[in-house]
Amino acid sequence: MLGSRVNARKDILLRQAVAADFDVTFAIKKASGGGYIRDVFGWDEQVQIAFHKRQFSPDNSDLILIDDDVIGWISVFDNDDCTKIDELYVLPDVQNRGIGTSVLLEAVAHARRRGLPVRVRVFKINERAIRLYERLGFRAQGEDGPFVHMVLGPCPGNDKQREMADNALDRTRASRVPDPPHPT
């Protein structure tokens, strides 16, 4: 979807997901988000696999790579009225290194080029993610059960939101990364 080198961090590469990435995206989701899912809904492996089968969209997902190692993934949907970050997971052993921030800035820059706001839904109990989004200029727009809905301008947005989006755009350059070879 975003399919580019993350220029804010030249060591991070985004690669368009393919259907064969189902298992790795599920494993990453389980490793980095499974605790929140367990705390909110309980964890039933078969239910979660079935849910992931319904939700995983390779066309809208990018794997996050460092040195050819898959360390996370993001799912971004372009709607008529916004860009929606549906999933963002970074493996726990590489968190707190600016990777999630850098990838989010790519999504913000993508939305900014479209002139639309970015929306995300976060578990209320995921305080670290909420602080990250707030630091980037997102603001809570409402709650729905266990989730907080957050939005970042730029249109119309306030000056801080526009500045955050403009700065994200300035730090990124879209340079398409080749898709991986398809298995034969």
C-alpha positions as CSV (number, residue, x, y, z in Angstrom):
1,M,0.0,0.0,0.0
2,L,2.6,2.6,1.1
3,G,5.3,0.5,-0.5
4,S,8.3,2.7,0.0
5,R,11.6,3.2,1.8
6,V,11.0,5.0,5.0
7,N,13.3,8.0,4.5
8,A,12.9,9.3,8.0
9,R,14.8,6.0,8.8
10,K,16.7,4.7,5.9
11,D,17.1,1.3,7.5
12,I,13.3,0.6,7.4
13,L,11.8,-0.8,4.2
14,L,8.1,-1.3,3.5
15,R,7.1,-4.1,1.2
16,Q,3.6,-4.7,-0.2
17,A,2.2,-7.8,1.5
18,V,1.1,-10.9,-0.5
19,A,-1.4,-13.6,0.5
20,A,1.6,-15.8,1.5
21,D,2.3,-13.3,4.3
22,F,-0.8,-14.4,6.2
23,D,1.1,-16.5,8.8
24,V,3.8,-13.9,9.5
25,T,1.3,-11.1,9.9
26,F,-0.8,-13.2,12.3
27,A,2.4,-14.2,14.3
28,I,3.4,-10.5,14.6
29,K,-0.2,-9.5,15.6
30,K,-0.2,-12.2,18.2
31,A,3.2,-11.2,19.6
32,S,2.7,-7.5,19.7
33,G,-1.1,-7.1,20.1
34,G,-2.1,-10.4,21.6
35,G,-1.9,-9.2,25.2
36,Y,-4.3,-6.4,24.5
37,I,-6.7,-8.6,22.6
38,R,-6.5,-11.2,25.4
39,D,-7.2,-8.5,28.1
40,V,-10.2,-7.1,26.2
41,F,-11.8,-10.1,24.5
42,G,-9.9,-13.2,25.7
43,W,-7.7,-15.2,23.4
44,D,-9.1,-18.1,21.5
45,E,-6.5,-19.2,18.8
46,Q,-9.1,-20.5,16.3
47,V,-11.3,-17.5,16.7
48,Q,-8.3,-15.1,16.2
49,I,-7.1,-17.0,13.1
50,A,-10.7,-16.9,11.6
51,F,-10.8,-13.1,12.4
52,H,-7.4,-12.5,10.8
53,K,-8.6,-14.4,7.7
54,R,-11.5,-12.0,7.4
55,Q,-9.4,-8.9,8.2
56,F,-6.0,-9.4,6.5
57,S,-5.9,-7.6,3.2
58,P,-2.6,-8.0,1.3
59,D,-3.6,-5.2,-1.1
60,N,-3.8,-2.7,1.8
61,S,-0.9,-4.0,3.9
62,D,2.9,-3.5,4.0
63,L,5.4,-5.5,5.8
64,I,8.0,-3.6,7.8
65,L,11.5,-4.8,7.2
66,I,14.9,-4.1,8.7
67,D,17.9,-5.9,7.1
68,D,15.4,-8.2,5.2
69,D,13.9,-9.3,8.5
70,V,10.1,-8.8,8.9
71,I,9.6,-6.9,12.1
72,G,6.1,-5.6,11.8
73,W,3.2,-4.7,9.4
74,I,0.8,-1.9,8.7
75,S,-2.6,-2.0,7.1
76,V,-3.9,1.3,5.5
77,F,-7.2,1.8,3.7
78,D,-7.9,4.8,1.5
79,N,-11.6,5.8,1.9
80,D,-13.3,8.7,0.2
81,D,-13.2,10.8,3.3
82,C,-10.0,9.7,5.1
83,T,-7.0,7.4,5.2
84,K,-7.6,4.7,7.8
85,I,-4.8,2.9,9.7
86,D,-6.4,-0.4,10.4
87,E,-3.5,-2.3,11.9
88,L,0.0,-1.4,13.0
89,Y,2.2,-3.9,14.8
90,V,5.9,-3.9,15.5
91,L,7.5,-6.9,17.2
92,P,8.1,-6.3,21.0
93,D,11.9,-6.8,20.8
94,V,12.3,-3.9,18.4
95,Q,9.7,-1.5,19.9
96,N,10.7,1.9,21.4
97,R,13.2,2.5,18.5
98,G,11.2,4.9,16.5
99,I,10.1,2.3,14.0
100,G,6.3,2.7,14.6
101,T,6.7,6.5,14.5
102,S,8.5,6.4,11.2
103,V,6.0,4.1,9.6
104,L,3.1,6.2,10.9
105,L,4.7,9.3,9.4
106,E,4.7,7.5,6.0
107,A,0.9,6.9,6.4
108,V,0.4,10.6,7.5
109,A,2.4,11.8,4.4
110,H,0.3,9.5,2.2
111,A,-2.9,11.0,3.6
112,R,-1.5,14.5,3.4
113,R,-0.9,14.0,-0.4
114,R,-4.5,13.0,-0.7
115,G,-5.6,16.1,1.4
116,L,-7.5,13.9,3.8
117,P,-7.4,13.2,7.6
118,V,-5.9,10.0,9.0
119,R,-8.1,7.9,11.3
120,V,-7.2,5.1,13.7
121,R,-8.9,3.0,16.3
122,V,-6.9,2.0,19.4
123,F,-7.6,-0.1,22.4
124,K,-8.3,2.2,25.4
125,I,-5.9,0.1,27.5
126,N,-3.1,0.6,25.0
127,E,-1.8,3.8,26.6
128,R,1.6,3.6,24.9
129,A,-0.1,3.7,21.4
130,I,-2.4,6.5,22.4
131,R,0.5,8.6,23.6
132,L,2.3,7.9,20.3
133,Y,-0.6,9.0,18.3
134,E,-1.1,12.1,20.5
135,R,2.6,13.0,20.2
136,L,2.1,13.0,16.4
137,G,-0.9,15.3,16.6
138,F,-3.8,12.8,16.7
139,R,-6.7,13.7,18.9
140,A,-9.4,11.5,20.4
141,Q,-12.7,11.9,18.6
142,G,-14.8,9.4,20.5
143,E,-15.0,6.0,22.1
144,D,-16.7,2.8,21.0
145,G,-16.7,-0.1,23.5
146,P,-13.0,-0.9,24.2
147,F,-11.7,1.5,21.5
148,V,-10.7,5.1,21.2
149,H,-11.2,6.7,17.8
150,M,-8.5,9.2,16.9
151,V,-8.0,11.5,14.0
152,L,-5.2,13.7,12.6
153,G,-6.2,16.6,10.3
154,P,-4.9,18.0,7.9
155,C,-8.2,19.2,6.4
156,P,-9.4,21.3,8.0
157,G,-7.5,20.6,11.2
158,N,-5.8,23.1,13.4
159,D,-2.4,24.6,12.8
160,K,-0.6,22.0,14.9
161,Q,-2.2,19.2,13.0
162,R,-1.3,20.8,9.6
163,E,2.3,21.4,10.8
164,M,2.6,17.8,12.0
165,A,1.4,16.5,8.6
166,D,3.6,18.9,6.7
167,N,6.6,17.9,8.7
168,A,5.8,14.2,8.1
169,L,5.6,14.9,4.4
170,D,8.9,16.7,4.4
171,R,10.6,13.8,6.0
172,T,9.4,11.2,3.6
173,R,9.9,10.5,-0.1
174,A,7.9,7.8,-1.9
175,S,10.3,5.5,-3.8
176,R,8.6,2.3,-4.7
177,V,10.2,-0.9,-3.4
178,P,10.0,-3.9,-5.8
179,D,7.5,-6.5,-4.9
180,P,9.0,-9.9,-3.8
181,P,9.1,-12.7,-6.4
182,H,6.0,-14.7,-6.4
183,P,6.3,-18.4,-5.6
184,T,5.9,-20.7,-8.6
